[in-house]
Amino acid sequence: VLSGLALAVALALPSVALENGLARTPPMGWMSWERFRCNVDCQTDPRNCISEQLFFEMADRLAEDGWRELGYEYVNIDDCWSAKQRDAAGQLVPDPKRFPSGIKALADYVHARGLKLGIYGDLGIFTCGGYPGTMLEHVKQDAQTFAAWGVDMLKLDGCYSSAEEQAKGYPEMARALNATGRPIVYSCSWPAYQGGLPPKVNYTILTEICNLWRNYDDIQDSWDSVLSIVDWFFTNQDVLQPAAGPGHWNDPDMLIIGNFGLSYEQSRSQMALWTVMAAPLLMSTDLRTISPSAKEILQNRLMIQINQDPLGIQGRRIVKEKSHIEVFLRPLSQAASALVFFSRRTDMPFHYTTSLAKLHFPEDAVYEVQDVFVGKIIGALKTADNFSVVINPSGVVMWYLRPTALPVQPWHVRQQAPGKGFRPALL
C-alpha cells in the first residue's frame, strides 16, 4: 500500500502545478470563523449568525472603512453556510433561510464593492461543523459550482477524511479549480491534518498544489494560542521557511486582533509576527464594532507594505536570548529588512541592547531605520553601532531598515541552507 505521501506524488506529479498566477503576495481580507464560528441561530442572534447579512455587512465595512484600499480584499465565508443536504442533482446549496439570495448574489454584491468572495469546503464526508463535505466524487462538481457562483478563494478543510483521500483529493481539487477557467485562490488544510512536518508532509509538492495552507492548529482567542502557533512555526522554520514564496504561503491562521483575548501589546505582537512570517492577513473580528486601537494596528500602512513585499521571503527567528527576548528578521526587496524584537517577559519593560553587526548585517553598511508602530525615523545607523530598544512585556518593537550606504557592489539577502542560520550576506 502506498503511503499518503507516495500516493500524492504518484497521483499529483503529472499535472500537478497550480500555475494559477494568484496570491503573489499573501492574501488579505476578512474571515468569519474565529469570531463567529458556527453560530446558526439567526432567530435569537440575527446580528452574529452565519448568514448573508453578516457577509453583506462585512463587505460594506471593508469597502467603506479604509480596509479595501490597504489590500484587505477577501470576504471569506467559513463553515456552516450550506444546507444540511445536497440538492437532487448532488449540488451544494446554501442554507435557504440564512442565505435566501444565494451565493451568486452575495458574490455579485462583494464584487460590486471591489472585493472578492471566499468560500469553505471540506474534503470528507462532512465539514468540521457537520455540513455536507466534498467526497472525491464531488470534487469536480463542487469546483464548477463555486466557479459558477463567482467565488474567488476556496478553503478546503480536512475533517472526516483519511490520509489517502487527502492525498488524492487535494491535488484533484487544484486541477478541478484550474479547469473551471476562473481564477480561484486555493487554501488547503492538508498539512495540518498530517502533523505539518516531513516525512508525512512534502512541502515541495504542496507548493505546486496550493496557494496557501494551514500547517498547524486552529487559532483561538487567547495569547496562549498565539504563542503556541509562534513556537511551532519558528521551531520548525528550517522546514517551513523555504516553502513560502509568491503564490504559495504558510498560513498560521487568522488575526484575532480586535476580539477579547489579546491585550494591546499582544495585538501588536501578533500583527508584527504574522507580518514577519509573510502570513496571510485574514482578520476574524467584528469590523462593525472594532476599537480604534485595534483598527490602527490592522491598518498600519508600513506593516502592510512589509507583509506584502514582492520578494515574498518568509522571515526567521535569528536570536533567542536567555532574557526571554527574541529577534526575528525578514529580508525585503531593495536590500531592505524588517526586524522584530519580541519580549516573552511578563514583568516590566526590558531594555535590550545589541547591534546590527551582532545580527549579522553586512559590515560598514549604514541604514535608515523606521519604527513601524511609532513612525519615528532614526537616520544613519551603522552596522557596528550599539543601540537599545525598550520592549514591553509580551510586546514588540518592529523596525523597517533601508540601506543608505552599502559596503561593496549591489548586495542582497540570500536564504542559506536550513540549519545554517539566516544571515544577510554580501553577494
C-alpha positions as CSV (number, residue, x, y, z in Angstrom):
1,V,0.0,0.0,0.0
2,L,1.4,3.4,-0.9
3,S,1.9,5.8,1.9
4,G,-0.2,9.0,1.7
5,L,2.9,10.9,0.6
6,A,4.0,8.4,-2.1
7,L,0.4,8.3,-3.3
8,A,0.2,12.0,-3.5
9,V,3.4,12.0,-5.6
10,A,2.1,9.3,-7.9
11,L,-1.2,11.0,-8.4
12,A,-0.2,14.6,-8.4
13,L,3.0,14.9,-10.4
14,P,1.9,14.5,-14.0
15,S,-0.3,17.7,-14.0
16,V,0.4,19.0,-10.5
17,A,1.3,22.6,-10.9
18,L,-1.4,25.1,-9.7
19,E,0.0,27.7,-12.1
20,N,-2.9,30.0,-11.5
21,G,-0.7,33.1,-11.1
22,L,-2.6,34.1,-7.9
23,A,-1.6,35.1,-4.4
24,R,1.7,36.6,-5.5
25,T,1.7,38.3,-2.1
26,P,-0.1,36.9,1.0
27,P,-3.9,37.2,0.7
28,M,-5.5,39.8,2.9
29,G,-9.1,40.1,4.0
30,W,-11.7,39.0,6.5
31,M,-12.9,35.6,7.5
32,S,-15.8,34.5,9.7
33,W,-14.6,31.5,11.6
34,E,-12.6,32.6,14.7
35,R,-15.1,35.3,15.7
36,F,-18.4,33.9,14.6
37,R,-17.8,30.2,14.4
38,C,-20.8,28.0,13.6
39,N,-23.4,30.3,15.1
40,V,-26.5,29.4,13.0
41,D,-29.1,30.7,15.5
42,C,-30.5,33.6,13.4
43,Q,-33.7,33.7,15.4
44,T,-32.2,34.7,18.7
45,D,-28.9,36.2,17.4
46,P,-29.6,37.6,14.0
47,R,-26.7,40.0,14.1
48,N,-24.0,37.4,14.7
49,C,-25.2,34.3,13.0
50,I,-23.6,32.9,9.8
51,S,-26.0,34.4,7.3
52,E,-25.8,36.5,4.1
53,Q,-26.5,39.6,6.2
54,L,-23.2,39.1,8.2
55,F,-21.2,39.0,4.9
56,F,-23.1,41.9,3.3
57,E,-22.2,44.0,6.4
58,M,-18.6,42.9,6.5
59,A,-18.2,43.7,2.8
60,D,-19.6,47.2,3.5
61,R,-17.2,47.7,6.3
62,L,-14.2,46.6,4.1
63,A,-15.3,48.9,1.3
64,E,-16.2,52.0,3.4
65,D,-13.8,52.0,6.4
66,G,-10.5,52.1,4.6
67,W,-9.7,48.4,4.5
68,R,-10.0,47.7,0.8
69,E,-7.5,50.5,-0.2
70,L,-4.9,48.9,2.1
71,G,-5.3,45.5,0.4
72,Y,-7.9,43.7,2.6
73,E,-10.0,42.4,-0.3
74,Y,-11.3,39.0,0.5
75,V,-14.6,38.4,2.3
76,N,-14.4,34.7,3.3
77,I,-17.3,32.5,4.3
78,D,-16.1,29.7,6.6
79,D,-18.0,26.6,7.7
80,C,-21.8,26.2,8.3
81,W,-23.0,28.2,5.3
82,S,-24.7,25.3,3.4
83,A,-27.9,23.4,3.7
84,K,-27.7,20.1,5.6
85,Q,-28.2,18.1,2.3
86,R,-27.1,18.4,-1.3
87,D,-29.9,19.0,-3.8
88,A,-31.3,16.4,-6.1
89,A,-28.5,16.9,-8.7
90,G,-25.9,16.4,-6.0
91,Q,-25.0,20.1,-5.8
92,L,-24.1,22.0,-2.7
93,V,-26.7,24.6,-1.9
94,P,-26.6,27.4,0.7
95,D,-29.0,27.3,3.7
96,P,-32.2,28.8,2.2
97,K,-33.2,30.6,5.4
98,R,-29.8,32.1,6.2
99,F,-28.7,32.8,2.6
100,P,-32.0,33.4,0.8
101,S,-30.4,35.4,-2.0
102,G,-27.9,32.6,-2.8
103,I,-24.1,32.7,-3.0
104,K,-24.0,34.1,-6.6
105,A,-25.9,37.2,-5.4
106,L,-23.5,37.6,-2.4
107,A,-20.5,37.3,-4.8
108,D,-22.1,40.0,-7.0
109,Y,-22.6,42.3,-4.0
110,V,-19.0,41.7,-2.9
111,H,-17.6,42.2,-6.4
112,A,-19.6,45.5,-6.9
113,R,-17.6,46.8,-3.9
114,G,-14.2,46.0,-5.4
115,L,-13.8,43.0,-3.2
116,K,-13.6,39.2,-3.6
117,L,-15.5,36.3,-2.1
118,G,-14.1,33.3,-0.4
119,I,-16.0,30.1,0.5
120,Y,-15.3,27.0,2.6
121,G,-15.4,23.3,1.7
122,D,-14.2,20.1,3.4
123,L,-12.6,17.1,1.7
124,G,-14.6,14.5,3.7
125,I,-18.0,13.0,4.4
126,F,-18.9,16.1,6.5
127,T,-17.4,19.5,7.1
128,C,-16.0,20.0,10.6
129,G,-19.3,21.6,11.6
130,G,-21.3,18.6,10.3
131,Y,-22.4,20.0,6.9
132,P,-22.1,18.1,3.6
133,G,-18.4,17.5,2.7
134,T,-16.8,17.2,-0.7
135,M,-16.2,13.5,-1.3
136,L,-13.8,12.6,-4.1
137,E,-16.7,12.0,-6.5
138,H,-17.9,15.6,-5.8
139,V,-14.6,17.4,-6.3
140,K,-15.2,18.5,-10.0
141,Q,-18.8,19.3,-9.4
142,D,-18.1,21.5,-6.4
143,A,-15.2,23.3,-8.2
144,Q,-17.6,24.1,-11.0
145,T,-20.4,25.2,-8.6
146,F,-18.0,27.6,-6.8
147,A,-16.8,29.0,-10.1
148,A,-20.3,29.5,-11.4
149,W,-21.2,31.4,-8.2
150,G,-18.3,33.7,-8.8
151,V,-16.1,32.5,-5.9
152,D,-12.5,33.9,-5.7
153,M,-11.0,31.7,-3.0
154,L,-11.6,28.2,-1.6
155,K,-10.5,27.0,1.8
156,L,-10.7,23.2,1.7
157,D,-10.6,21.7,5.2
158,G,-9.9,18.0,6.0
159,C,-12.3,16.8,8.7
160,Y,-13.8,13.3,8.3
161,S,-11.3,12.3,5.6
162,S,-8.5,9.7,5.5
163,A,-4.8,10.4,4.6
164,E,-5.4,8.5,1.3
165,E,-8.5,10.6,0.5
166,Q,-6.5,13.8,1.2
167,A,-3.6,12.6,-0.9
168,K,-6.0,12.1,-3.8
169,G,-8.4,14.9,-3.2
170,Y,-6.2,18.0,-2.5
171,P,-4.3,17.7,-5.9
172,E,-7.6,16.7,-7.6
173,M,-9.3,19.9,-6.4
174,A,-6.3,22.0,-7.6
175,R,-6.8,20.5,-11.1
176,A,-10.6,20.9,-10.9
177,L,-10.3,24.6,-9.9
178,N,-7.9,25.3,-12.8
179,A,-10.2,23.5,-15.2
180,T,-13.1,25.9,-14.4
181,G,-11.1,28.7,-16.0
182,R,-12.0,31.0,-13.1
183,P,-9.1,32.3,-11.0
184,I,-9.7,30.9,-7.5
185,V,-7.1,31.1,-4.8
186,Y,-6.7,27.6,-3.2
187,S,-6.2,27.3,0.5
188,C,-5.5,23.8,1.8
189,S,-5.7,22.4,5.3
190,W,-3.9,19.2,4.1
191,P,-0.6,19.6,6.1
192,A,-2.5,20.4,9.3
193,Y,-4.1,17.0,9.2
194,Q,-0.8,15.3,8.6
195,G,1.1,16.9,11.5
196,G,2.6,19.7,9.4
197,L,6.1,18.2,9.1
198,P,8.1,15.8,6.9
199,P,8.1,12.9,6.1
200,K,4.3,13.0,6.1
201,V,4.2,16.5,4.5
202,N,6.2,17.1,1.4
203,Y,6.4,20.9,1.0
204,T,7.9,20.7,-2.4
205,I,4.7,19.0,-3.7
206,L,2.5,21.3,-1.6
207,T,3.8,24.4,-3.2
208,E,2.8,23.0,-6.6
209,I,-0.7,22.3,-5.4
210,C,-1.9,25.1,-3.1
211,N,-1.6,28.9,-2.9
212,L,-1.7,28.7,0.9
213,W,-2.1,26.0,3.5
214,R,-2.8,25.6,7.2
215,N,0.1,23.8,8.8
216,Y,-1.0,23.7,12.4
217,D,-3.8,24.1,14.9
218,D,-6.8,26.5,14.7
219,I,-6.1,29.8,16.4
220,Q,-8.3,30.5,19.5
221,D,-9.0,33.9,21.1
222,S,-6.1,33.7,23.5
223,W,-2.4,34.7,23.9
224,D,-1.6,31.1,24.7
225,S,-2.9,30.1,21.3
226,V,-0.9,32.8,19.5
227,L,2.3,31.8,21.4
228,S,1.8,28.1,20.6
229,I,1.5,28.9,16.9
230,V,4.6,31.2,17.0
231,D,6.5,28.5,18.9
232,W,5.6,25.8,16.4
233,F,6.3,27.9,13.3
234,F,9.7,29.2,14.4
235,T,10.8,25.9,16.0
236,N,10.2,24.3,12.6
237,Q,11.4,27.3,10.5
238,D,14.1,25.4,8.7
239,V,11.4,23.2,7.1
240,L,8.7,25.8,6.7
241,Q,10.5,29.0,5.6
242,P,11.9,27.7,2.3
243,A,8.4,26.6,1.3
244,A,6.9,30.1,1.3
245,G,7.1,32.5,-1.6
246,P,5.0,34.3,-4.3
247,G,2.0,32.1,-5.0
248,H,2.4,29.7,-2.0
249,W,2.3,30.6,1.7
250,N,2.4,29.1,5.1
251,D,-0.8,30.1,6.9
252,P,-0.6,30.4,10.7
253,D,-4.3,31.2,10.8
254,M,-6.4,34.3,11.3
255,L,-5.6,37.6,13.0
256,I,-7.6,37.8,16.2
257,I,-6.8,41.5,16.9
258,G,-10.0,43.3,17.9
259,N,-11.6,40.4,19.8
260,F,-11.4,39.6,23.5
261,G,-8.3,37.5,24.2
262,L,-5.3,39.8,23.4
263,S,-4.1,42.9,25.2
264,Y,-2.9,45.9,23.2
265,E,0.7,44.8,23.4
266,Q,-0.2,41.2,22.4
267,S,-2.2,42.5,19.5
268,R,0.7,44.5,18.2
269,S,2.9,41.4,18.6
270,Q,0.5,39.2,16.6
271,M,0.5,41.7,13.8
272,A,4.3,42.1,13.7
273,L,5.0,38.3,13.9
274,W,2.4,37.4,11.2
275,T,4.0,40.1,9.0
276,V,7.5,38.8,9.5
277,M,6.2,35.3,8.7
278,A,4.8,36.5,5.4
279,A,1.5,35.2,6.6
280,P,-1.9,35.8,5.0
281,L,-3.6,38.7,6.9
282,L,-7.1,37.4,7.3
283,M,-8.9,39.2,10.1
284,S,-11.6,37.5,12.1
285,T,-13.2,40.2,14.2
286,D,-16.3,42.2,14.2
287,L,-15.5,45.1,11.8
288,R,-18.8,46.8,12.8
289,T,-17.6,47.4,16.4
290,I,-13.8,47.2,16.2
291,S,-12.0,49.6,18.5
292,P,-9.9,52.5,17.2
293,S,-6.7,51.0,18.7
294,A,-7.2,47.5,17.0
295,K,-8.1,49.2,13.7
296,E,-4.9,51.3,13.9
297,I,-2.8,48.2,14.3
298,L,-4.5,46.3,11.5
299,Q,-4.4,49.4,9.2
300,N,-0.7,50.2,9.7
301,R,0.5,51.0,6.2
302,L,4.1,50.3,6.7
303,M,3.3,47.0,8.3
304,I,1.1,46.0,5.3
305,Q,3.9,47.1,2.9
306,I,6.3,44.8,4.7
307,N,3.8,41.9,4.7
308,Q,3.1,42.4,1.0
309,D,6.8,42.7,0.0
310,P,7.1,41.3,-3.6
311,L,10.1,39.1,-2.8
312,G,7.8,37.1,-0.6
313,I,10.6,35.7,1.6
314,Q,9.3,34.4,5.0
315,G,11.3,35.7,8.0
316,R,13.1,33.7,10.6
317,R,13.9,33.9,14.3
318,I,17.6,34.7,14.4
319,V,18.2,35.3,18.2
320,K,16.7,33.6,21.3
321,E,18.1,35.2,24.4
322,K,18.1,33.8,28.0
323,S,16.4,37.1,28.9
324,H,13.3,35.9,27.0
325,I,13.9,38.4,24.2
326,E,13.7,37.0,20.7
327,V,14.7,38.7,17.4
328,F,13.2,38.0,14.0
329,L,14.4,39.1,10.6
330,R,12.6,39.3,7.3
331,P,14.6,40.2,4.2
332,L,12.8,42.6,1.8
333,S,13.1,43.9,-1.7
334,Q,15.7,46.7,-2.5
335,A,18.0,45.3,0.2
336,A,15.7,46.5,3.0
337,S,14.9,44.4,6.1
338,A,12.3,44.1,8.8
339,L,13.4,43.3,12.4
340,V,11.1,42.4,15.2
341,F,12.3,42.5,18.8
342,F,9.8,40.4,20.9
343,S,9.6,40.1,24.7
344,R,8.2,37.0,26.3
345,R,8.7,38.6,29.7
346,T,5.8,39.2,32.0
347,D,7.4,41.6,34.5
348,M,8.3,45.0,33.1
349,P,9.6,46.8,30.0
350,F,13.0,45.4,29.1
351,H,16.0,47.4,27.7
352,Y,17.6,45.2,25.1
353,T,21.0,46.2,23.7
354,T,22.5,44.9,20.5
355,S,24.0,46.0,17.2
356,L,23.3,45.2,13.5
357,A,26.7,43.5,13.4
358,K,25.6,41.1,16.1
359,L,22.5,40.4,14.0
360,H,24.8,39.5,11.0
361,F,24.2,42.6,8.9
362,P,27.0,43.4,6.4
363,E,29.9,45.3,7.8
364,D,30.3,49.1,7.0
365,A,26.7,49.4,5.9
366,V,24.5,52.3,7.0
367,Y,20.8,52.2,7.5
368,E,17.8,54.5,7.9
369,V,15.6,52.9,10.5
370,Q,11.9,53.5,10.8
371,D,9.9,52.3,13.9
372,V,6.9,50.5,12.3
373,F,4.4,51.4,15.0
374,V,5.6,54.8,16.1
375,G,6.8,56.0,12.7
376,K,9.9,57.7,14.2
377,I,12.9,57.6,11.9
378,I,16.5,57.0,13.1
379,G,18.9,58.2,10.5
380,A,22.4,56.8,9.7
381,L,22.6,53.7,11.9
382,K,25.9,52.0,11.2
383,T,26.2,48.2,11.4
384,A,28.8,48.5,14.3
385,D,26.7,50.9,16.4
386,N,25.2,49.6,19.6
387,F,21.6,50.5,20.2
388,S,18.9,49.8,22.7
389,V,15.2,49.1,22.3
390,V,12.6,49.1,25.2
391,I,10.2,46.2,24.7
392,N,7.1,45.9,26.8
393,P,6.0,42.6,28.3
394,S,4.5,40.3,25.6
395,G,5.1,43.2,23.2
396,V,7.3,44.0,20.3
397,V,9.4,46.7,18.8
398,M,9.5,46.5,15.0
399,W,11.9,48.2,12.6
400,Y,12.0,48.8,8.9
401,L,15.6,49.2,7.8
402,R,16.5,50.7,4.5
403,P,20.2,50.9,3.4
404,T,21.5,54.4,2.7
405,A,25.1,53.2,2.1
406,L,26.3,49.7,1.3
407,P,29.9,48.5,1.5
408,V,30.6,47.0,-1.9
409,Q,28.6,46.2,-5.0
410,P,24.8,45.6,-5.0
411,W,24.1,43.0,-2.4
412,H,21.1,41.1,-1.4
413,V,19.9,38.9,1.3
414,R,20.3,35.2,0.4
415,Q,18.5,32.4,2.0
416,Q,21.0,29.9,3.2
417,A,20.6,26.2,3.6
418,P,18.4,25.2,6.6
419,G,20.3,24.9,9.8
420,K,23.0,27.4,8.8
421,G,21.2,30.3,10.3
422,F,19.7,33.1,8.3
423,R,22.2,35.8,7.6
424,P,22.1,38.7,5.2
425,A,25.1,38.1,3.0
426,L,27.1,40.2,0.6
427,L,27.0,38.9,-2.9
